[in-house]
Amino acid sequence: MTQRYAAASTPDSKEASVDAQDATREKSPPKFQKGPRFWTIIVVLSLISLLTALEATVTSTVMPSLVADLGGGENFIWISNAYFLTM
C-alpha cells in the first residue's frame, strides 16, 4: 500500500494532475456575450407574449355573444377552431 501512495506523490503524477486540470478548463464553453441581437430577440418575444395575452382576453370576452348569435353552445368549439385556424 505504501508503494501506491509513494508513487502518487512523485513529480510526474503532479504534472499529470495539472494537465488534467488544464484539460477540464479547456472543455468549458466560452462565455456568452449579450449583444444587441440578444436584447432585440428578448424584447420581440416579450411583445409577442403581451399581444397574445391581449388577444386571448378579447376573444374570451366576445365568444359568448358569437355563440349566442350562431344559435347555441354546440357551435362553440367550431367557432374557436375557425378563429384559431385563421390566425
Protein Blocks (a to p, Z undefined) as FASTA:
>chain_A
ZZmmmmmmpmklmmmmmmmmmmmmmmpccdddddfklmmmmmmmmmmmmmmmmmmmmmmm
mmmmmmmmnopaklmmmmmmmmmmmZZ
